[in-house]
Amino acid sequence: MIQRFVDAVLAVTKESVKTVTYESLNNIARLINGVSAILLTILPAKANVLEGLQGWELRPTFRGPRLPRWMENGVSSFNKFIHELPMDSDTSSMDYSSTEEDGDGMYPPTPSSQCSRMSRASTFSRNRGHSTGWTIFLFSWILFPLRFLLGIPIRFFRLFYIRRSTASPRGSHQNSPLHTFKKIHSLRDHVIHRTTDRRRGVIEDLHLAIEVFIEVIFDFFHKAAHFLLSPSEVLKAICRWFLSWTSGNEDIHGGVSDTSIPAATLGEDDPAPTETKTTLHNSLNTDARTCQDVITELGYPYEAIHVITSDGYVLLLERIPRRDSRKAVYLQHGILDSSMGWVSNGVVGSPAFAAYDQGYDVFLGNLRGLVSREHIEKEISSQKYWRYSINEHGTEDIPAMIEKIHQVKSAELKISQPDLEEETNDDQHYKLCAISHSLGGAAMLMYVITSRIEEKSHRLSRLILMSPAGFHHDSSLVFTAFEYMFLPLAPILACFVPAFYIPTRFFRMLLNKLARDFHNYPAVGGVVQTLMSYVVGGDSSNWVGVIGLPHYNMNDMPGVSFYVAHHLAQMKRARRFRMYDYGSASANMDAYGFPEPLDLGENYGFIDIPVDLVAGKKDNVIRPSMVRKHYKLMKEACVEVSYTEFEYAHLDFTFSHHEELLAYVMSRLLLVEPAQKQLRNEKSLRLKRKGQTKF
């Protein structure tokens, strides 16, 4: 009887302490969120920054899944399955939001975490109750002692009731088919949830750590009281401990577990569902999914190709393969990005899946510049690895990946279509188009121009450049101030700062967890989003949402080389799109054969394929005027070029799902006919080659 009384007292005390700490931590978090909400009302221009962002919608809309217009023909079986899901199923219970205001902008969920989606979906109710939030907050603090005192007898009653119910025989409900079905169903949902959502925020981690600490402390006191009241149990425990020590300990694998998840893969040969083994990292609960995980979890085929550049860098070329297709597309990311950007919007919102569903063999390029420092020289130093500029992106990385694409496609088409004729220099058995964003667009232009100057084939049929870098003189005050401070200090900083990235695993983990907290507490996220927008000149991209993507994880992340940043500052100062200036006429002579770096804008006449330029009206990183500068020079050089503007910010081209952008990109790709030979602007080539020495 005394033992039961002590157990009850300890249990009630433990739960009470848990409640106090839980409520206190929640109230502190609410206070921070409330102060952030007040600060958010004071910050200027926050309406333009937060308008339409998921998580901070000023006019939230909830819309169900719908296949966009460009997928009505040639849609994959997986997308049909998603589209035909009944609206009363489990998946349809989730809320969907879109930044579009028209009635056609309906999209299914992205491959982001489920908890993030649910927190975004609950934003509308939080915003609607904002006027009463402070009143409830104050009353909760005032009435908390009364709630605590009244809760003690209720907890005693619940504890004794639970003990009495557990003392009864384990009824037949455990063996009933309905209970077994519910248990299996909940287990399946738990496993699927864990494979799609592994993130836990800092607040959640803090609460869990406090709860574990309380459990440990009270477990110690419980065992101490139990041993004092039951001395015979002490002897039994010592005997059990001695026997277990002599018999040996079993291996315990904690924190990581492998779970097989059934997934249907859209392969050409065997469309049957296969088992996908997923590793769940339970110890730190960070989302470390790769592009491969996103692609395979959504049911698409995947292939990884490792490419080694001539200077020893190991690049990852990822692929959603259609091996017998004679049309291929190569997607190249921008600065501080990876191939994840092309698949981050889910099945019907990502350019990579859109191209695959239209019959393209899809290749996703990854430029050098990861924290993991992939190189054939395993022990390469940080200074040596990060010593590259945009030059190496355009003359080493992209040529190596496109040449690998050519080798793979040529070999596969010879096997699948043996009646094909031999390739010539003027034609190839497939057509390859390139889609690039930001810095990737500048590197792609550099690749095409330098290849033509060297009289090499670039193997491309069309370029689609979304907000391409190159010209930056029309920029915000922040970038201008950075230019004036960075260029004079560059020779000194180069010795100490090889690159810009988060250097340790702990801080990368912290960033990943803070991104989750920014979604859970929208006002805090709104303040961070607004401040980050100020840093980048007022651009309204979803910066907070982007840092929550899994390619910014504790194991790896893309970084920016010091010389890439220096190259961008040089182009801004020179007001020209040119190659890297090595600082002296002799160094430039060794690299280019000229005392000045090669001006790429003046050599646009070497571009012999159609180019589609896309600008964002809300883009304050690369403004539309700078994209129009590319357009003007290409027009003057007789390049077949088009120019289009959308109401987008800089990151909206890859990290937001807009049907009109995907429809435009697909329409430009369809202009390239597989049987059509490449057209060349021979007149422009002859004019440019006259008096031009070999590059």
C-alpha positions in Angstrom: 0.0 0.0 0.0 2.8 2.4 0.9 4.6 1.5 -2.4 1.4 2.3 -4.4 1.0 5.6 -2.6 4.7 6.6 -3.3 4.3 5.6 -6.9 1.2 7.7 -7.2 2.8 10.7 -5.6 5.9 10.5 -7.8 3.8 10.0 -10.9 1.6 13.0 -10.2 4.5 15.1 -9.3 6.4 14.1 -12.4 3.4 14.9 -14.7 2.9 18.2 -12.9 6.5 19.2 -13.4 6.2 18.2 -17.0 3.1 20.3 -17.4 4.7 23.3 -15.8 7.8 23.1 -18.0 5.8 22.4 -21.1 3.4 25.4 -20.5 6.3 27.7 -19.5 8.2 26.8 -22.7 5.1 27.2 -24.8 4.4 30.6 -23.2 7.9 31.7 -23.9 7.7 30.7 -27.5 4.3 32.4 -27.8 5.8 35.5 -26.2 8.7 35.5 -28.8 6.2 35.0 -31.6 4.0 37.8 -30.3 6.9 40.2 -30.0 7.9 39.2 -33.5 4.3 40.0 -34.7 4.5 43.5 -33.2 8.0 44.0 -34.7 6.6 42.8 -38.1 3.9 45.5 -38.0 6.6 48.1 -37.6 9.0 46.9 -40.3 8.5 48.9 -43.6 7.7 47.2 -46.9 6.8 43.9 -45.3 3.6 43.6 -47.4 5.6 43.3 -50.6 8.1 40.9 -49.0 5.5 38.5 -47.4 2.7 38.7 -50.0 2.0 35.2 -51.3 4.6 33.3 -49.3 3.5 30.0 -47.9 3.3 30.4 -44.1 2.8 34.2 -44.1 -0.1 34.6 -46.6 -1.9 37.9 -46.4 -4.6 36.4 -48.6 -4.4 32.6 -48.0 -6.1 30.3 -50.4 -6.6 26.5 -50.0 -6.9 24.6 -53.3 -7.0 21.0 -54.2 -4.7 19.0 -56.6 -5.2 19.5 -60.3 -3.0 18.6 -63.2 -1.8 21.7 -65.1 -2.7 22.2 -68.7 0.7 21.3 -70.1 0.4 17.8 -68.6 -2.9 16.9 -70.2 -1.0 14.9 -72.8 1.8 12.6 -72.1 1.2 12.5 -68.3 2.8 9.6 -66.5 0.8 6.9 -64.8 2.0 8.1 -61.4 0.6 11.6 -62.0 -2.7 10.1 -63.1 -2.8 8.1 -59.9 -2.2 11.3 -57.9 -4.9 13.1 -59.9 -7.5 10.4 -59.5 -7.1 10.1 -55.7 -10.6 10.6 -54.1 -11.0 13.9 -52.3 -12.1 12.0 -49.1 -9.0 10.0 -48.9 -6.3 10.5 -46.3 -4.0 12.5 -48.6 -6.8 14.8 -49.6 -7.3 15.9 -46.0 -4.1 18.0 -46.3 -4.5 21.6 -47.2 -2.9 23.0 -50.3 -2.0 26.6 -51.0 -0.7 28.5 -53.9 0.6 31.9 -54.6 -1.5 32.3 -57.7 -4.6 34.4 -57.6 -6.4 32.9 -60.7 -8.7 29.9 -60.5 -6.3 27.6 -62.4 -3.4 27.7 -60.0 -4.1 24.5 -58.1 -1.3 22.3 -57.1 -0.7 19.1 -55.1 1.6 19.0 -52.1 5.3 19.5 -52.4 7.9 17.0 -51.1 8.5 19.1 -48.1 7.8 17.8 -44.6 4.2 17.0 -43.6 4.5 19.0 -40.4 5.6 22.0 -42.3 2.6 21.7 -44.6 0.3 21.3 -41.6 1.8 24.4 -39.9 1.4 26.4 -43.1 -2.2 25.1 -43.5 -3.0 26.3 -40.0 -1.7 29.8 -40.7 -5.1 31.0 -41.8 -6.7 30.1 -38.5 -3.9 31.8 -36.6 -4.1 34.9 -38.6 -7.9 35.0 -38.2 -7.6 34.8 -34.4 -4.8 37.3 -34.2 -7.0 40.0 -32.7 -7.9 37.8 -29.7 -4.4 36.2 -29.3 -3.1 38.7 -26.8 -6.2 38.4 -24.6 -6.0 34.6 -24.5 -2.2 34.9 -23.8 -2.7 37.2 -20.8 -5.5 35.2 -19.3 -3.5 32.0 -19.7 -0.7 33.4 -17.6 -3.2 34.8 -14.9 -5.2 31.6 -14.6 -2.2 29.2 -14.8 -1.8 28.7 -11.0 -5.5 27.9 -10.7 -5.3 25.4 -13.6 -2.3 23.8 -11.9 -4.0 23.4 -8.5 -7.2 22.1 -9.9 -5.4 19.6 -12.1 -3.7 17.8 -9.2 -6.8 15.9 -8.0 -7.8 15.2 -11.6 -4.4 13.6 -12.2 -4.8 11.5 -9.1 -8.1 10.2 -10.3 -6.8 9.5 -13.8 -3.7 7.7 -12.4 -5.8 5.3 -10.1 -8.3 4.8 -12.9 -5.6 3.8 -15.4 -4.0 1.5 -12.8 -7.3 -0.2 -12.2 -8.0 -0.7 -15.9 -4.5 -2.1 -16.5 -4.9 -4.5 -13.6 -7.9 -6.2 -15.4 -7.2 -9.0 -17.9 -6.0 -8.1 -21.3 -9.3 -8.4 -23.0 -10.0 -9.8 -26.4 -9.7 -6.4 -28.1 -6.1 -7.0 -28.7 -6.8 -10.1 -30.8 -9.7 -8.6 -32.7 -9.2 -8.1 -36.4 -10.3 -4.5 -36.2 -7.7 -3.7 -33.6 -5.0 -5.5 -35.6 -6.0 -3.6 -38.8 -5.9 -0.3 -37.0 -2.5 -1.1 -35.5 -1.0 -2.0 -38.9 -2.6 1.1 -40.5 -1.2 3.4 -37.9 2.2 1.7 -38.1 2.2 2.2 -41.9 1.2 5.8 -41.5 3.9 6.3 -38.9 6.6 4.8 -41.2 5.5 6.8 -44.2 5.3 10.0 -42.1 8.9 9.4 -40.8 10.2 8.9 -44.3 8.7 12.2 -45.4 9.2 14.3 -42.2 12.3 13.9 -40.1 12.7 17.5 -38.9 12.3 18.7 -35.5 12.8 22.4 -34.5 15.0 23.8 -31.8 11.9 24.4 -29.6 10.7 20.9 -30.0 14.2 19.6 -29.3 14.4 21.7 -26.1 11.0 20.4 -24.9 12.0 16.8 -25.6 15.3 17.2 -23.8 13.6 18.7 -20.7 11.1 15.9 -20.8 13.8 13.2 -21.0 15.7 14.9 -18.2 12.6 14.9 -16.0 11.9 11.3 -16.8 15.5 10.3 -15.9 15.4 12.2 -12.6 12.0 10.8 -11.5 12.9 7.3 -12.6 16.0 7.5 -10.3 13.8 8.6 -7.3 11.2 6.0 -8.2 13.8 3.2 -8.2 15.4 4.5 -5.0 12.1 4.5 -3.2 11.2 1.1 -4.6 14.4 -0.4 -3.3 14.1 1.2 0.1 10.6 -0.1 0.5 11.3 -3.5 -1.0 14.8 -4.7 0.0 14.3 -8.1 -1.6 14.0 -6.4 -5.0 17.5 -5.0 -4.5 19.0 -8.5 -4.4 17.0 -9.6 -7.4 18.1 -6.6 -9.4 21.8 -7.2 -8.5 21.4 -10.9 -9.5 19.8 -10.0 -12.8 22.5 -7.4 -13.5 25.3 -9.9 -12.7 23.7 -12.6 -15.0 23.3 -10.1 -17.9 26.9 -8.9 -17.5 28.3 -12.5 -17.7 26.1 -13.5 -20.6 27.1 -10.5 -22.7 25.3 -7.6 -24.1 23.3 -7.6 -27.3 24.3 -5.2 -30.0 21.9 -2.2 -30.0 21.7 -0.1 -33.1 20.1 3.1 -31.9 19.3 6.3 -33.8 19.3 4.7 -37.3 16.9 2.1 -38.6 16.3 0.8 -42.1 12.7 0.5 -43.2 11.5 -0.8 -46.5 8.9 1.3 -48.1 6.9 0.1 -51.1 7.3 2.4 -54.1 6.2 2.2 -57.7 9.1 3.2 -60.0 8.3 4.4 -63.5 10.8 2.2 -65.3 10.5 1.2 -68.9 11.0 -2.5 -68.4 9.3 -3.5 -65.1 6.7 -1.1 -63.7 6.0 -3.4 -60.7 6.3 -1.8 -57.3 9.7 -2.3 -55.6 10.9 -2.0 -52.1 12.8 1.2 -51.3 15.0 1.0 -48.2 14.9 4.3 -46.3 17.2 5.2 -43.5 15.6 7.1 -40.7 17.9 9.3 -38.7 16.0 9.5 -35.4 18.8 10.8 -33.2 18.9 14.4 -34.5 15.7 14.5 -36.6 17.1 16.6 -39.4 15.9 16.3 -43.0 18.9 15.0 -44.9 17.1 13.8 -48.0 18.9 14.0 -51.3 17.6 14.7 -54.8 17.6 10.9 -55.2 15.3 10.4 -52.2 12.8 13.0 -53.5 12.8 11.5 -57.0 12.4 7.9 -56.0 9.9 8.6 -53.2 7.7 10.2 -55.9 7.9 7.1 -58.0 10.3 8.2 -60.7 13.3 6.4 -62.0 16.7 7.7 -61.0 20.3 7.3 -62.0 23.5 8.9 -60.6 26.5 9.6 -62.9 29.8 10.8 -61.4 31.7 13.1 -63.7 35.4 14.0 -63.3 36.5 17.3 -64.7 39.9 17.9 -66.3 41.1 19.6 -63.1 40.1 16.7 -60.8 36.7 17.8 -59.4 34.1 15.1 -58.9 30.7 16.2 -60.0 27.3 14.5 -59.5 25.2 14.4 -62.7 21.7 13.1 -61.7 19.2 11.7 -64.2 15.6 10.8 -64.5 16.2 8.4 -67.4 14.2 7.8 -70.6 16.9 5.8 -72.3 15.3 5.4 -75.7 14.2 9.1 -76.0 15.8 11.2 -78.7 15.1 14.4 -76.8 17.0 15.3 -73.7 17.0 18.3 -71.3 19.9 19.5 -69.1 19.0 21.6 -66.0 21.6 23.7 -64.4 21.1 25.4 -61.0 22.4 28.8 -59.8 24.4 30.1 -56.9 24.0 28.4 -53.4 21.8 25.8 -55.0 21.8 22.3 -56.2 19.8 19.9 -58.3 17.2 19.8 -55.5 15.8 23.1 -56.7 14.5 21.4 -59.9 12.5 18.7 -58.0 11.5 20.5 -54.8 8.0 21.4 -55.8 6.7 17.9 -56.2 5.2 15.9 -59.0 3.3 18.6 -60.9 5.2 21.7 -59.8 8.8 20.9 -60.7 10.5 21.5 -64.1 12.4 18.2 -64.0 9.2 16.1 -63.6 7.4 18.3 -66.1 10.1 17.6 -68.8 10.1 13.9 -68.0 6.3 13.6 -68.3 6.6 15.2 -71.7 9.0 12.4 -72.9 12.4 14.0 -72.2 15.4 12.3 -70.8 16.2 14.6 -67.9 19.7 15.4 -66.6 20.3 17.5 -63.5 23.8 19.1 -63.2 25.6 19.9 -60.0 28.4 22.5 -60.1 31.5 22.2 -58.0 31.3 23.9 -54.6 30.0 21.5 -51.9 31.3 21.6 -48.3 32.2 17.9 -48.7 34.9 18.9 -51.2 34.5 16.0 -53.7 37.8 15.7 -55.6 40.1 13.0 -56.9 42.7 14.3 -54.4 41.1 13.0 -51.2 43.1 15.2 -48.8 42.8 18.4 -50.9 43.1 21.6 -48.8 40.3 24.0 -48.4 42.3 26.8 -50.1 43.1 24.7 -53.1 39.6 23.2 -53.5 37.8 26.6 -53.4 40.2 28.3 -55.8 37.9 28.7 -58.8 35.7 31.4 -60.4 32.8 31.3 -62.7 35.4 30.5 -65.4 35.7 27.0 -64.2 31.9 26.6 -64.0 31.6 27.5 -67.7 34.8 25.9 -69.1 35.3 22.8 -66.9 32.1 21.8 -65.1 29.4 22.2 -67.8 31.6 20.9 -70.7 32.4 17.7 -68.6 28.8 17.0 -67.8 27.5 17.7 -71.3 30.2 15.5 -72.8 29.2 12.7 -70.4 25.6 13.2 -71.5 26.6 12.8 -75.1 28.6 9.6 -74.4 25.7 8.1 -72.4 23.0 9.0 -74.9 25.0 7.9 -77.9 25.8 4.5 -76.4 22.2 3.9 -75.3 20.6 5.0 -78.6 23.0 2.7 -80.5 21.7 -0.2 -78.4 18.0 0.6 -78.5 18.0 1.8 -82.1 20.8 -0.1 -84.0 19.6 1.1 -87.4 20.7 4.7 -86.7 23.3 6.2 -89.0 26.7 7.3 -87.8 26.9 10.7 -86.2 28.5 13.6 -87.9 29.9 16.8 -86.5 26.9 18.7 -87.8 24.3 16.4 -86.3 23.6 13.9 -83.5 21.0 11.3 -82.9 19.3 13.3 -80.1 18.5 16.9 -79.3 19.7 18.4 -76.1 18.2 21.6 -74.6 19.5 23.4 -71.5 17.5 25.2 -68.8 19.5 27.4 -66.5 18.9 29.7 -63.6 20.9 32.7 -62.3 24.6 31.9 -62.1 24.0 28.7 -64.1 22.8 30.9 -67.0 26.0 32.9 -67.0 28.1 29.7 -66.9 26.0 28.2 -69.8 26.5 31.3 -72.0 30.2 31.2 -71.2 30.3 27.5 -72.2 28.5 28.0 -75.6 30.7 31.0 -76.5 34.0 29.5 -75.6 33.1 26.3 -77.3 32.4 28.1 -80.6 35.5 30.2 -80.3 37.5 27.0 -80.0 35.5 25.5 -82.9 34.1 22.7 -80.7 30.5 21.4 -80.7 28.5 22.5 -77.7 25.9 19.8 -78.6 23.0 22.1 -77.5 19.9 22.9 -79.5 18.2 25.6 -77.4 18.9 27.6 -74.3 16.3 28.7 -71.8 17.9 31.2 -69.3 15.9 32.2 -66.3 17.2 35.4 -64.7 20.7 34.8 -65.9 23.7 36.4 -64.2 26.3 38.4 -66.1 25.3 42.1 -65.9 24.8 43.5 -62.4 25.5 47.3 -62.5 21.8 48.1 -62.0 21.4 46.6 -58.5 20.3 47.6 -55.0 22.2 49.7 -52.6 23.2 46.7 -50.6 25.0 45.0 -53.5 26.7 48.3 -54.4 28.0 48.8 -50.9 29.2 45.2 -51.0 31.1 45.9 -54.2 32.8 49.0 -52.9 33.9 47.2 -49.6 34.7 43.8 -51.1 37.0 44.7 -54.1 39.6 46.7 -52.1 39.8 44.1 -49.4 39.8 41.1 -51.8 43.6 40.5 -51.8 43.6 40.3 -48.0 40.4 38.3 -47.6 41.5 35.7 -50.1 44.2 34.5 -47.7 41.8 33.9 -44.9 38.3 33.3 -46.5 38.5 30.6 -49.2 34.7 30.4 -49.5 31.4 31.4 -47.9 29.5 28.5 -46.2 28.5 27.2 -42.8 31.7 25.4 -41.7 30.6 22.9 -39.0 28.0 20.2 -38.8 26.5 21.6 -35.7 25.7 25.0 -37.2 24.3 23.4 -40.3 22.1 21.2 -38.1 21.1 24.3 -36.2 20.1 26.1 -39.4 18.0 23.2 -40.5 16.2 23.1 -37.2 15.7 26.9 -37.0 14.0 26.7 -40.4 11.5 24.3 -38.9 10.9 26.8 -36.1 10.3 29.6 -38.6 7.5 27.6 -40.1 6.0 26.7 -36.7 6.0 30.3 -35.5 5.0 32.4 -38.5 5.6 35.8 -37.0 9.2 34.9 -36.2 9.6 33.5 -39.7 8.1 36.7 -41.1 10.6 38.8 -39.3 13.5 36.7 -40.5 12.1 36.7 -44.0 11.8 40.5 -44.1 15.3 41.0 -42.7 16.8 38.6 -45.2 14.9 40.4 -48.0 16.5 43.7 -46.9 19.9 42.1 -47.1 19.4 41.0 -50.7 17.9 44.4 -51.8 14.2 43.8 -51.2 13.8 40.7 -53.2 10.6 38.9 -52.1 11.7 35.3 -52.7 10.8 32.8 -50.0 14.3 32.9 -48.4 13.2 31.2 -45.2 11.5 28.4 -47.0 14.6 27.8 -49.1 16.9 27.4 -46.2 14.6 24.7 -44.9 15.2 22.5 -48.0 17.2 19.4 -47.3 20.1 20.3 -49.5 21.1 22.7 -46.6 21.6 19.9 -44.1 24.2 19.0 -41.5 26.1 16.6 -43.7 26.6 18.8 -46.7 25.6 22.1 -48.4 26.5 24.2 -51.4 28.9 27.0 -50.8 30.2 30.0 -52.7 33.9 30.3 -53.6 35.6 33.5 -52.7 36.7 33.9 -56.3 33.1 33.4 -57.6 32.0 36.3 -55.4 35.0 38.3 -56.5 34.2 37.5 -60.2 30.6 38.8 -59.7 32.0 42.0 -58.1 34.4 42.5 -61.0 31.5 42.2 -63.5 29.5 44.7 -61.5 32.3 47.2 -61.4 33.2 46.8 -65.1 29.5 46.9 -66.1 30.4 44.1 -68.5 29.8 40.3 -68.8 33.4 39.1 -69.0 35.6 36.4 -67.7 37.7 36.5 -64.5 40.3 39.2 -64.3 43.4 37.7 -62.7 44.7 41.1 -61.7 47.6 41.7 -64.2 48.2 41.8 -67.9 50.7 39.0 -67.7 48.3 36.7 -65.8 45.5 37.4 -68.3 47.9 36.8 -71.2 48.7 33.4 -69.8 45.0 32.5 -69.3 43.4 34.1 -72.4 46.1 35.3 -74.8 45.0 38.9 -74.2 45.9 41.5 -71.6 42.2 41.9 -70.8 39.7 39.2 -69.9 37.5 38.0 -72.7 34.3 40.1 -73.0 31.5 37.6 -73.4 28.9 40.2 -74.2 30.9 41.4 -77.2 31.1 37.8 -78.5 27.4 36.9 -78.5 27.6 36.5 -82.2 29.1 33.1 -81.6 25.8 31.9 -80.2 24.3 29.8 -82.9 21.2 28.4 -81.2 17.9 30.0 -80.1 17.9 31.6 -76.7 14.9 32.3 -74.5 15.5 34.9 -71.8 13.1 35.0 -68.8 13.1 37.9 -66.2 11.2 38.4 -63.0 9.5 41.8 -62.5 9.9 41.4 -58.7 13.5 40.2 -59.0 15.8 42.5 -57.1 18.8 40.2 -57.2 19.1 40.3 -61.1 16.8 43.0 -62.2 14.8 42.8 -65.5 16.9 45.7 -66.9 20.0 43.4 -66.6 18.3 40.6 -68.4 17.2 43.0 -71.1 20.9 44.0 -71.5 21.6 40.4 -72.5 18.6 40.6 -74.9 19.8 43.8 -76.5 23.3 42.5 -77.2 22.0 39.3 -78.6 19.7 41.1 -80.9 22.5 43.3 -82.1 24.6 40.1 -82.7 21.8 38.6 -84.8 21.1 35.8 -82.3 17.6 34.2 -82.4 16.4 35.3 -79.0 13.2 35.9 -77.2 12.4 37.9 -74.0 9.6 37.3 -71.5 8.8 38.7 -68.0 6.8 37.1 -65.2 5.7 38.5 -61.9 8.3 36.6 -60.0 11.1 37.2 -57.6 14.6 35.6 -58.0 13.9 32.2 -56.4 10.4 31.8 -57.7 11.8 30.4 -61.0 12.9 27.2 -59.2 11.4 27.1 -55.7 7.8 28.1 -56.4 5.4 26.2 -58.5 3.8 28.4 -61.1 1.8 26.8 -63.9 2.4 29.6 -66.4 6.2 29.3 -66.1 6.2 25.5 -66.6 3.8 26.0 -69.5 6.1 28.5 -71.1 9.2 26.4 -70.6 7.5 23.3 -72.0 6.3 25.3 -75.0 9.9 26.5 -75.8 11.2 23.0 -75.5 8.6 21.7 -77.9 9.9 24.2 -80.6 13.0 21.9 -81.0 12.0 19.0 -83.3 14.0 15.8 -82.9 14.6 15.4 -86.6 15.7 18.9 -87.3 19.4 19.8 -87.7 21.0 22.5 -85.8 20.9 25.9 -87.5 24.0 28.1 -87.4 24.3 31.8 -87.9 27.2 31.4 -90.4 27.2 35.1 -91.1 27.8 36.0 -87.5 30.4 33.3 -87.1 32.4 34.6 -90.1 32.3 38.2 -88.8 33.5 37.2 -85.3 36.2 34.8 -86.4 37.7 37.5 -88.7 40.6 39.0 -86.7 39.9 36.8 -83.6 42.7 34.6 -82.5 42.0 31.1 -81.2 40.8 31.2 -77.6 
